[in-house]
Amino acid sequence: MGNVKIKKIIFYSFIGVLGFIVILLTVLLNYRPHVPQLEKYGIEASLPSTDNGLIVQFTGNTNILISDGKTSILTDGFFTRPGVAKVLWGEVAPDETVIKYCLNRAGIEQLDAVIPVHSHFDHAMDSPIVAELTGATLIGSESTANIGRGLRFPEDKMVIPKSGKAIQLGTFKVTLVKGRHWTYPDPEMRAKLLDREIALPLIPPSNAFEYVEGVSYTIIIEHAEATVAIHGSAGFIPNVLNEYEVDILFLGLAGLETMDGVYNDNYQMHVVDALSPDVIVPIHWDDFFVPLKDGIKSRSLLEKVLQGMDVKKSFEMVEERNPNRKMVVLPLWGKLNVSEIRRKE
């Protein structure tokens, strides 16, 4: 009887500890540290979907729509946003139902191009499906092309650009400049995900870590009304952006807060200072594990505890070096005229 009692105590103790761990992880995963900059720099949508002129629209992570009503370009088009468990321990795949919901919610019916900033799952996994649904050309590296091939996307609708060579897309001139991804502090993650190509067609469902970097790009989009740059990851190659100048810079923040002051200074010198924008629009700050139907949320306390992810700190690192530049946080789904974003306070 004594042994039975001891076993029960051990069993219930184990259940109690397990329950405590589950509750703790749930709290850490769902609690979002306050980021005052999201309110401070927030701007309201100013246009109904029928308005013309050069507009931008933010649909989470590094998804940026640029359109003048004649030509429309979308970066990434990552909408599926699988949960943490699938990414870490399972397999991921595009969810066409979710993609269609998000395109409909954004009012996106037709695109001229879908351009992933690089080939990680949280950027390029959905890109071929989005391009197929909208009649767009898929533009990106050979790795992005192999994601397309794995989804049987037409070869004649894919373009692999030469770094620094402009492509004319309707009313836009688009240049993809080869850069570098943010350097993961964890050497194992660097080895798995960076400086590697997807060499063969990638057929989903697949392990998320099969979506390796390929090539990371800064995307320069020139238009009569404004020139913008989308820089999706907090990495850089010295001096490659010096010949370009933009009005608006969509600046990737994810991971910047984990780097030291020297890295931050170099990142901003070779990206922000080089491009000399009037306006900085932070991107890649939201938690891309949260479905877009639930709204947009900053990174969880769990990511801060485990990985040092701190959205407030990343904003502060940009603020401190750019006191004379306007910063704007775009609303989810809302469309804004570029002139409104550029308007001086």
C-alpha positions in Angstrom: 0.0 0.0 0.0 2.9 2.3 0.8 4.4 1.9 -2.6 1.0 2.6 -4.3 0.6 5.8 -2.2 4.1 7.0 -3.1 3.4 6.3 -6.8 0.2 8.3 -6.6 2.1 11.2 -5.0 4.8 11.1 -7.7 2.1 10.9 -10.4 0.1 13.8 -9.1 3.2 15.8 -8.5 4.3 15.2 -12.1 0.8 16.3 -13.3 1.0 19.4 -11.2 4.4 20.4 -12.4 3.4 19.7 -16.0 0.3 21.8 -15.6 2.3 24.6 -14.1 4.7 24.6 -17.0 1.8 24.6 -19.5 0.2 27.5 -17.7 3.5 29.4 -17.5 4.3 28.9 -21.2 0.7 29.9 -22.1 1.1 33.2 -20.2 4.5 33.9 -21.6 3.3 33.2 -25.2 0.2 35.4 -24.9 1.5 38.3 -22.9 2.8 41.2 -25.0 5.2 43.7 -23.4 4.0 47.3 -24.0 5.5 49.0 -27.0 4.7 52.8 -26.7 6.1 53.5 -30.2 3.3 51.6 -31.8 0.8 54.2 -30.6 3.3 57.1 -30.9 4.0 56.6 -34.5 0.7 55.0 -35.6 -1.1 56.4 -38.5 -4.7 55.9 -39.5 -5.7 54.5 -42.9 -6.7 57.5 -45.1 -8.1 56.0 -48.3 -11.0 53.9 -49.4 -10.0 51.1 -51.6 -11.1 52.8 -54.8 -8.8 55.9 -54.5 -6.0 56.4 -57.0 -2.5 57.7 -56.6 0.5 55.9 -55.2 -0.6 53.9 -52.2 0.9 51.5 -49.7 -0.7 48.8 -47.6 0.7 46.7 -44.8 -0.6 43.2 -44.3 1.8 42.0 -41.6 5.4 41.0 -41.2 7.2 42.3 -44.3 4.1 42.2 -46.7 4.0 45.6 -48.4 1.7 46.4 -51.3 2.8 49.3 -53.5 0.2 50.3 -56.2 -0.8 53.3 -58.3 -3.9 51.7 -59.7 -2.1 50.7 -62.9 0.7 48.5 -61.5 0.7 46.6 -58.2 3.6 44.9 -56.4 3.4 42.9 -53.2 6.5 41.8 -51.2 6.4 38.3 -49.8 2.6 37.7 -49.4 3.1 35.5 -46.3 -0.3 35.0 -44.9 -0.5 31.3 -43.6 1.4 32.1 -40.4 1.6 28.5 -38.9 1.8 28.2 -35.1 5.0 27.7 -33.1 4.5 24.0 -32.6 4.3 23.3 -36.4 7.3 25.5 -37.0 9.5 23.9 -34.3 8.3 20.3 -34.3 6.1 19.7 -37.3 5.7 20.6 -41.0 4.5 23.7 -42.7 2.6 24.4 -45.9 0.7 27.2 -47.5 -3.0 27.3 -46.5 -4.9 28.4 -49.5 -8.0 29.1 -47.5 -6.2 31.5 -45.3 -4.4 33.1 -48.2 -7.6 33.7 -50.0 -9.2 35.2 -46.9 -6.2 37.6 -46.5 -6.2 38.7 -50.1 -9.9 39.3 -49.9 -9.6 41.2 -46.6 -6.9 43.4 -48.2 -8.9 43.9 -51.4 -6.1 42.5 -53.5 -7.4 40.9 -56.7 -4.7 41.4 -59.3 -0.9 41.9 -58.9 1.9 42.4 -61.4 4.6 40.9 -59.2 5.1 39.1 -55.9 8.7 39.6 -54.6 9.9 37.8 -51.5 12.7 39.6 -49.6 14.4 36.2 -49.1 13.3 32.5 -49.0 12.6 31.7 -45.4 9.2 30.3 -44.8 7.9 33.5 -43.1 8.5 35.3 -46.4 8.4 33.1 -49.4 6.4 30.0 -48.4 3.1 31.5 -49.7 4.5 33.6 -52.5 3.8 31.2 -55.4 0.2 30.7 -54.3 -0.3 34.4 -54.0 1.2 35.0 -57.4 -1.0 32.2 -59.0 -4.2 33.6 -57.4 -3.4 37.2 -58.6 -1.9 36.5 -62.0 1.5 37.9 -60.9 5.0 37.2 -61.9 7.1 35.6 -59.1 10.5 37.5 -58.8 13.3 36.2 -56.5 16.3 34.1 -56.1 16.8 30.5 -57.4 15.7 29.4 -54.0 12.4 31.2 -54.3 12.1 29.7 -57.8 12.5 26.2 -56.3 9.7 27.0 -53.8 7.6 27.9 -56.9 8.6 24.7 -58.7 7.6 22.7 -55.7 4.2 24.1 -56.0 4.1 23.7 -59.8 4.2 27.4 -60.5 4.8 28.1 -64.2 8.4 28.5 -65.1 7.6 31.3 -67.6 6.0 33.3 -64.8 9.2 33.4 -62.7 12.1 35.8 -62.9 15.4 35.5 -61.3 16.9 39.0 -61.3 20.5 40.1 -61.5 21.4 42.1 -58.4 21.5 45.8 -59.1 19.9 45.5 -62.5 16.6 47.4 -62.8 13.4 45.6 -64.1 10.6 47.7 -65.6 7.2 46.6 -64.2 4.5 48.8 -65.7 4.8 52.2 -64.1 7.6 51.0 -61.6 11.3 50.5 -62.0 12.3 47.7 -59.6 15.8 46.9 -58.5 16.7 44.0 -56.2 20.1 44.5 -54.5 21.7 41.5 -52.9 22.2 42.0 -49.1 22.6 39.9 -46.0 20.2 38.5 -43.5 20.3 39.4 -39.9 23.0 37.3 -38.2 21.3 34.9 -35.8 23.2 34.9 -32.4 22.7 31.1 -32.3 25.4 29.4 -34.4 23.2 26.4 -35.0 20.5 28.6 -36.5 23.1 30.4 -38.7 24.3 27.1 -40.0 20.8 25.8 -40.7 19.2 28.9 -42.3 21.8 31.3 -43.6 24.1 31.4 -46.7 22.4 28.3 -48.1 20.3 27.7 -51.2 17.2 25.6 -51.8 18.8 23.5 -54.5 15.7 21.4 -55.5 12.0 22.0 -55.8 10.6 22.2 -52.3 7.4 20.3 -52.0 5.2 21.1 -49.0 4.4 20.1 -46.3 8.0 20.5 -45.3 10.1 21.2 -42.2 10.3 25.0 -41.7 14.1 24.8 -41.7 14.1 23.6 -45.3 13.2 27.1 -46.3 16.7 28.4 -46.1 17.7 32.0 -46.9 18.7 31.8 -50.6 19.4 35.5 -51.3 18.3 38.4 -49.1 17.4 41.5 -51.1 16.8 45.1 -50.6 14.0 46.0 -53.0 14.1 49.5 -54.5 10.9 50.6 -56.2 11.0 53.8 -58.2 7.9 55.7 -59.3 7.1 59.2 -60.5 5.6 60.0 -57.1 8.2 58.5 -54.8 11.0 56.0 -54.4 10.7 53.4 -51.7 12.9 50.6 -50.4 11.8 47.5 -48.6 14.7 46.1 -46.5 13.2 43.0 -44.9 15.9 41.8 -42.5 18.2 43.5 -40.1 21.4 42.6 -41.9 23.6 44.4 -44.4 26.5 44.3 -46.8 28.7 47.4 -46.5 28.3 50.1 -49.2 26.1 48.2 -51.6 23.2 50.7 -51.1 25.2 53.9 -51.4 24.2 54.7 -55.0 20.4 54.7 -54.1 18.3 57.3 -52.4 14.7 56.8 -51.3 11.9 58.8 -49.9 10.5 56.0 -47.7 12.4 53.1 -46.1 10.5 50.0 -44.9 13.1 48.9 -42.3 13.3 45.3 -41.0 13.7 45.3 -37.2 13.5 41.7 -36.1 16.6 40.7 -34.2 18.2 44.1 -34.2 17.7 44.4 -30.4 19.8 41.3 -29.8 22.9 42.9 -31.4 25.4 45.2 -29.8 25.9 48.9 -30.4 28.6 48.5 -33.0 26.4 46.2 -35.1 23.5 48.6 -34.7 25.6 51.6 -35.8 26.9 49.7 -38.8 23.5 48.4 -39.8 22.0 51.8 -39.8 25.0 53.5 -41.4 24.9 51.0 -44.4 21.2 50.9 -44.7 19.4 53.9 -43.3 22.2 56.5 -43.8 23.1 55.1 -47.2 19.5 55.3 -48.5 18.8 58.6 -46.7 15.0 58.3 -46.4 12.8 61.1 -45.2 10.5 58.5 -43.5 11.3 55.2 -41.8 8.5 52.6 -41.6 9.4 49.7 -39.3 8.4 46.3 -40.5 9.1 42.7 -39.3 8.2 43.7 -35.7 5.0 41.7 -35.3 4.5 38.2 -34.1 4.1 36.2 -37.3 2.8 33.1 -35.4 -0.5 35.0 -34.7 -3.1 34.6 -37.5 -3.9 37.8 -39.2 -7.6 37.3 -38.6 -6.8 37.9 -34.9 -5.2 41.2 -35.7 -1.6 42.2 -35.4 0.4 41.8 -32.2 3.9 42.6 -31.1 6.3 39.8 -30.0 5.5 37.7 -27.0 7.1 37.7 -23.6 8.2 34.1 -24.4 10.3 35.3 -27.3 11.8 38.0 -25.2 12.7 35.4 -22.5 14.1 32.8 -24.8 15.5 34.8 -27.7 15.9 38.4 -26.4 13.3 39.7 -28.9 12.2 43.1 -27.6 10.2 45.3 -30.0 10.4 48.3 -27.8 14.2 48.2 -27.7 14.5 47.7 -31.5 12.4 50.8 -32.0 14.5 52.7 -29.5 17.7 51.7 -31.4 16.3 53.3 -34.6 14.9 56.3 -32.8 18.2 57.2 -31.1 20.1 57.4 -34.4 17.3 59.1 -36.4 15.9 62.1 -34.4 15.4 64.1 -37.6 13.6 61.5 -39.6 9.9 60.8 -39.4 8.8 57.4 -38.2 5.5 55.8 -39.1 3.8 52.6 -38.0 1.3 51.4 -40.6 -2.1 50.0 -39.6 -2.9 46.4 -40.6 -5.0 46.3 -43.9 -5.3 50.1 -44.2 -4.4 51.8 -47.4 -2.5 55.1 -47.3 -1.4 57.5 -49.9 2.4 57.9 -50.1 1.9 61.7 -49.8 0.2 61.2 -46.5 3.0 59.1 -45.1 5.6 61.7 -46.3 3.7 64.7 -45.0 5.7 66.7 -42.6 4.3 67.0 -39.1 
